[in-house]
Amino acid sequence: MFYRLLCRQFMAGIKRPVILVDWSDLKADRSWLVLRAALWTRGAAMPIYESVHPLRDQNSPGVERTFLSKLKSLLPEGLRPIIVTDAGFRGPWFAYLNQLGWHWVGRVRGRTFLRSGDEPWRRCTADYATARSRPQDLGEQQMIRSCPVQTRLVLYRKPPQQRQALTQFKQRKRSSHSEVCARRESEPWLLCASPSLADTNAREIVEVYRKRMSIECTFRSLKSHQFGFALEDSQSAGAARLQILLLIHALATFLLWLVGKLAESRKLRPAYESNNRKDRPTISLLTLGAMIYAERTLALTETSVLGLLRTPVSTAELIEGSR
């Protein structure tokens, strides 16, 4: 019930919201994982639905299909969101999104095969050599040889970040996990988008996919002892208990959003900004709410909360697609 109210609150009047979906570990031993959908808002992401699954269910087409069906039941009638995912989501996922009539943006990498027209299938890595810092629209093609899906491809190479993950001894990390992450980040972005996004150009599709990192921040907020709600300290070992903890986290996140929204309405944001930029905020409403809550400088009253809930989310906080 709460997730449905959350969806109705944030998506009323929005035609094409950006919804980020991803898997993440809940326990250090990977015994339980969460499949989460988060609504992209201004500089942050708001969890709107999530479910707990054992490791064996990760990337299961049946589990992901059930998840999408449940998500559809929570959203306002007639809504056509843009679903943004990483390279772990495959052909059956996109095929079901097409059945729902939703838009989607994902990433193609690894051993995925592509085909243009009647040409032979080729490895997706064959296109990497032509990647540039300016997004290129490669047109409509087929992807995934075992489950062909019609898609529109966009190729883009990010500027190098000149960053290295270091150990506590200031040496470069060389663990297998670190090497996998480094290789992933050094590869160009070969993005796949639903043909229904014909009204967006290549640059806009790149910007939509760039928002995907926001859901990673929600996972850190959920699990980190230092930076978030410290789920990593929890000793809960059952799916039902973990699901309740996720619901509590969603409630707390919504509370921080309300505090941040109220603080902004009372012109308190400038006192917490890291600089004086006028073109855009430097912290999200969630961060602002957390800072205000930590200092106990603002009280939520029933009148103020009801007033905030009656106020529709503006397009400055929620981007309709990429526009």
C-alpha positions as CSV (number, residue, x, y, z in Angstrom):
1,M,0.0,0.0,0.0
2,F,2.8,2.4,0.9
3,Y,4.6,1.9,-2.4
4,R,1.4,2.6,-4.3
5,L,0.9,5.8,-2.4
6,L,4.5,6.8,-3.0
7,C,4.1,6.2,-6.8
8,R,0.9,8.2,-6.9
9,Q,2.5,11.1,-4.9
10,F,5.6,11.4,-7.1
11,M,4.1,10.7,-10.6
12,A,0.8,12.5,-10.6
13,G,0.7,14.4,-13.9
14,I,4.1,13.1,-15.1
15,K,3.9,11.5,-18.5
16,R,7.3,9.9,-18.9
17,P,9.3,9.6,-15.6
18,V,12.7,8.0,-15.5
19,I,12.7,4.8,-13.4
20,L,16.0,3.1,-12.5
21,V,16.0,-0.7,-11.9
22,D,18.9,-2.8,-10.6
23,W,19.9,-5.8,-8.4
24,S,22.1,-5.4,-5.4
25,D,23.4,-7.7,-2.6
26,L,21.8,-7.3,0.8
27,K,24.2,-9.6,2.8
28,A,27.9,-9.9,2.6
29,D,27.6,-13.6,1.7
30,R,25.2,-12.7,-1.1
31,S,22.6,-15.0,0.3
32,W,19.9,-12.4,-0.3
33,L,19.6,-9.7,-3.0
34,V,17.2,-6.9,-3.6
35,L,15.6,-6.0,-6.9
36,R,14.8,-2.3,-6.7
37,A,12.9,0.3,-8.8
38,A,13.8,3.9,-8.0
39,L,12.4,7.1,-9.4
40,W,15.0,9.6,-10.6
41,T,14.4,13.0,-9.0
42,R,16.6,16.0,-8.8
43,G,20.1,14.8,-8.1
44,A,18.8,11.6,-6.3
45,A,16.6,8.6,-6.6
46,M,13.6,7.7,-4.6
47,P,12.8,3.9,-4.0
48,I,9.3,3.2,-5.2
49,Y,9.2,-0.6,-5.1
50,E,11.6,-3.4,-4.2
51,S,11.6,-7.2,-3.5
52,V,13.9,-9.6,-1.8
53,H,15.2,-12.7,-3.5
54,P,17.8,-15.5,-2.9
55,L,21.0,-15.5,-5.0
56,R,19.6,-18.2,-7.3
57,D,16.9,-15.8,-8.6
58,Q,19.3,-13.1,-9.7
59,N,18.6,-12.1,-13.4
60,S,15.8,-14.8,-13.5
61,P,13.4,-13.8,-16.4
62,G,10.5,-15.1,-14.4
63,V,11.3,-13.1,-11.3
64,E,12.0,-9.9,-13.3
65,R,8.7,-10.4,-15.2
66,T,6.8,-10.7,-12.0
67,F,8.6,-7.6,-10.6
68,L,7.6,-5.6,-13.7
69,S,4.0,-6.7,-13.4
70,K,3.8,-5.6,-9.8
71,L,5.5,-2.3,-10.6
72,K,2.9,-1.7,-13.3
73,S,0.1,-2.3,-10.8
74,L,1.6,0.4,-8.6
75,L,1.9,3.1,-11.2
76,P,-0.8,5.5,-12.3
77,E,-3.0,4.2,-15.1
78,G,-1.7,5.0,-18.6
79,L,1.8,6.0,-17.5
80,R,4.7,5.1,-19.9
81,P,8.0,5.5,-18.0
82,I,11.5,5.1,-19.2
83,I,13.1,2.1,-17.5
84,V,16.9,2.4,-17.2
85,T,19.0,-0.6,-16.5
86,D,22.6,-1.8,-16.8
87,A,24.1,-4.6,-18.9
88,G,22.9,-7.3,-16.6
89,F,19.3,-7.2,-18.0
90,R,18.8,-9.3,-21.2
91,G,16.5,-10.0,-24.0
92,P,13.4,-11.3,-22.1
93,W,13.5,-8.2,-20.0
94,F,13.3,-5.8,-23.0
95,A,10.7,-8.0,-24.7
96,Y,8.4,-7.8,-21.7
97,L,8.9,-4.0,-21.5
98,N,7.8,-3.8,-25.1
99,Q,4.7,-5.8,-24.2
100,L,3.9,-3.3,-21.5
101,G,4.3,-0.4,-23.9
102,W,7.1,1.2,-21.8
103,H,10.2,2.9,-23.0
104,W,13.6,1.6,-22.0
105,V,17.3,2.4,-22.1
106,G,20.1,-0.2,-21.3
107,R,23.7,-1.0,-22.0
108,V,25.1,-3.7,-24.3
109,R,28.5,-5.2,-23.5
110,G,30.3,-8.5,-23.1
111,R,29.3,-11.4,-25.4
112,T,26.1,-9.8,-26.7
113,F,25.6,-10.1,-30.5
114,L,24.2,-7.4,-32.8
115,R,22.9,-7.5,-36.4
116,S,22.1,-4.7,-38.8
117,G,19.5,-5.7,-41.4
118,D,20.4,-9.0,-43.1
119,E,24.1,-8.8,-42.2
120,P,25.7,-11.6,-40.1
121,W,25.6,-11.4,-36.3
122,R,28.7,-9.6,-34.8
123,R,30.0,-9.2,-31.3
124,C,29.1,-5.9,-29.7
125,T,32.7,-5.2,-28.9
126,A,33.4,-4.8,-32.7
127,D,31.8,-1.4,-32.5
128,Y,33.9,-0.1,-29.7
129,A,36.8,1.1,-31.9
130,T,34.6,3.8,-33.5
131,A,33.5,5.3,-30.2
132,R,34.0,9.1,-29.8
133,S,33.3,11.6,-27.1
134,R,30.4,12.8,-29.1
135,P,27.4,10.4,-28.9
136,Q,26.7,8.6,-32.2
137,D,23.4,7.3,-33.3
138,L,23.9,3.9,-34.9
139,G,20.3,3.5,-35.9
140,E,17.9,0.6,-35.4
141,Q,19.4,-2.9,-35.2
142,Q,18.7,-6.3,-33.6
143,M,20.5,-7.4,-30.5
144,I,20.8,-10.7,-28.6
145,R,21.0,-13.6,-31.0
146,S,19.2,-16.1,-28.8
147,C,16.2,-13.7,-28.2
148,P,16.3,-11.0,-30.9
149,V,15.0,-7.6,-29.9
150,Q,14.7,-4.6,-32.1
151,T,16.6,-1.7,-30.6
152,R,18.2,1.7,-31.4
153,L,21.9,1.8,-30.6
154,V,23.9,4.8,-29.4
155,L,27.7,4.7,-29.0
156,Y,29.6,7.1,-26.7
157,R,33.1,7.1,-25.0
158,K,33.3,8.9,-21.7
159,P,36.2,11.2,-21.1
160,P,38.8,9.5,-18.9
161,Q,38.3,10.3,-15.2
162,Q,42.0,9.8,-14.3
163,R,41.0,7.9,-11.1
164,Q,42.4,4.8,-9.6
165,A,41.1,2.7,-6.7
166,L,43.9,2.5,-4.1
167,T,44.5,0.3,-1.1
168,Q,45.2,1.6,2.4
169,F,48.9,1.6,1.5
170,K,48.2,4.0,-1.5
171,Q,48.9,1.3,-4.0
172,R,46.6,0.5,-6.9
173,K,44.0,-2.2,-6.1
174,R,44.6,-5.4,-8.1
175,S,41.8,-7.7,-6.8
176,S,39.6,-9.5,-9.4
177,H,36.6,-7.3,-8.4
178,S,38.6,-4.1,-8.8
179,E,40.0,-5.2,-12.2
180,V,36.5,-6.1,-13.4
181,C,35.2,-2.7,-12.4
182,A,38.1,-0.9,-14.0
183,R,37.6,-2.8,-17.3
184,R,33.9,-2.0,-17.3
185,E,34.5,1.8,-16.7
186,S,37.2,2.0,-19.4
187,E,34.8,0.5,-22.1
188,P,32.7,2.8,-24.3
189,W,29.0,3.0,-23.6
190,L,27.1,1.0,-26.2
191,L,23.5,1.9,-25.3
192,C,20.3,0.3,-26.4
193,A,17.1,2.2,-26.4
194,S,13.5,1.2,-27.3
195,P,12.5,2.3,-30.8
196,S,9.6,4.2,-29.1
197,L,12.2,6.8,-28.0
198,A,12.5,8.1,-31.6
199,D,11.8,11.7,-30.4
200,T,15.1,11.7,-28.4
201,N,18.5,12.2,-29.9
202,A,21.7,10.4,-29.1
203,R,22.9,13.0,-26.6
204,E,19.6,12.8,-24.7
205,I,19.7,9.0,-24.5
206,V,23.2,9.2,-23.0
207,E,22.0,11.7,-20.4
208,V,19.1,9.4,-19.5
209,Y,21.5,6.5,-19.0
210,R,23.9,8.7,-17.0
211,K,21.1,9.0,-14.3
212,R,21.5,5.2,-13.6
213,M,24.3,5.9,-11.1
214,S,21.7,7.5,-8.8
215,I,20.3,4.0,-7.9
216,E,23.8,2.9,-6.8
217,C,23.7,5.8,-4.4
218,T,20.4,4.5,-2.9
219,F,22.1,1.1,-2.3
220,R,25.0,2.8,-0.5
221,S,22.5,4.9,1.5
222,L,20.7,1.7,2.5
223,K,23.7,-0.5,3.4
224,S,26.5,1.8,4.5
225,H,27.2,2.2,8.3
226,Q,29.2,5.4,7.6
227,F,27.0,7.1,4.9
228,G,23.5,5.7,5.3
229,F,21.1,3.4,7.2
230,A,23.6,0.7,8.1
231,L,21.8,-2.4,6.8
232,E,25.2,-4.0,6.6
233,D,25.1,-4.2,10.5
234,S,21.8,-6.1,10.4
235,Q,21.8,-9.7,11.5
236,S,18.4,-10.5,9.9
237,A,18.6,-13.6,7.8
238,G,15.1,-14.1,6.4
239,A,13.4,-12.6,3.4
240,A,10.4,-11.4,5.3
241,R,12.5,-9.5,7.9
242,L,14.7,-8.0,5.2
243,Q,11.6,-6.9,3.2
244,I,10.3,-5.0,6.4
245,L,13.7,-3.3,6.8
246,L,13.5,-2.2,3.1
247,L,10.0,-0.8,3.8
248,I,11.3,1.1,6.8
249,H,14.2,2.5,4.7
250,A,11.7,3.7,2.0
251,L,9.6,5.4,4.7
252,A,12.7,7.1,6.2
253,T,13.8,8.2,2.7
254,F,10.3,9.7,2.1
255,L,10.5,11.5,5.4
256,L,13.9,13.0,4.5
257,W,12.4,14.2,1.2
258,L,9.5,15.9,3.1
259,V,12.0,17.6,5.4
260,G,14.1,18.7,2.5
261,K,11.1,20.0,0.6
262,L,9.8,21.9,3.7
263,A,13.3,23.4,4.2
264,E,13.5,24.5,0.6
265,S,10.0,26.1,0.8
266,R,11.3,28.1,3.8
267,K,14.4,29.3,1.9
268,L,16.8,27.3,4.1
269,R,18.7,25.7,1.2
270,P,21.4,28.4,0.6
271,A,22.7,27.9,4.2
272,Y,23.5,24.3,3.4
273,E,24.8,24.6,-0.2
274,S,28.6,24.0,-0.8
275,N,28.9,27.0,-3.1
276,N,26.8,29.8,-4.5
277,R,25.9,28.3,-7.9
278,K,22.7,29.8,-9.2
279,D,22.0,27.6,-12.2
280,R,21.3,24.4,-10.2
281,P,21.4,23.0,-6.7
282,T,24.5,21.3,-5.5
283,I,22.8,18.9,-3.1
284,S,19.6,16.9,-3.4
285,L,16.5,17.3,-1.4
286,L,17.3,14.0,0.4
287,T,20.8,15.3,1.4
288,L,19.2,18.6,2.5
289,G,16.6,16.8,4.5
290,A,19.2,14.6,6.2
291,M,21.3,17.7,7.2
292,I,18.2,19.5,8.5
293,Y,17.1,16.4,10.4
294,A,20.5,15.9,12.0
295,E,20.4,19.5,13.4
296,R,16.8,19.3,14.5
297,T,16.3,22.8,13.1
298,L,12.9,22.1,11.6
299,A,9.8,20.4,12.8
300,L,7.3,18.6,10.6
301,T,3.7,19.4,11.6
302,E,0.5,17.8,10.3
303,T,-0.4,21.0,8.5
304,S,3.0,21.3,6.7
305,V,3.0,17.6,5.7
306,L,-0.5,17.8,4.2
307,G,0.4,20.9,2.4
308,L,3.5,19.3,0.9
309,L,1.6,16.2,-0.2
310,R,-1.0,18.3,-2.0
311,T,1.8,20.1,-3.9
312,P,2.5,18.3,-7.2
313,V,6.2,17.5,-8.0
314,S,7.5,20.1,-10.4
315,T,9.3,19.4,-13.6
316,A,12.4,21.0,-12.0
317,E,12.5,18.0,-9.6
318,L,11.3,15.3,-11.9
319,I,12.5,15.1,-15.5
320,E,9.9,13.8,-18.0
321,G,12.2,11.6,-20.0
322,S,15.2,13.6,-21.1
323,R,13.4,16.9,-21.7
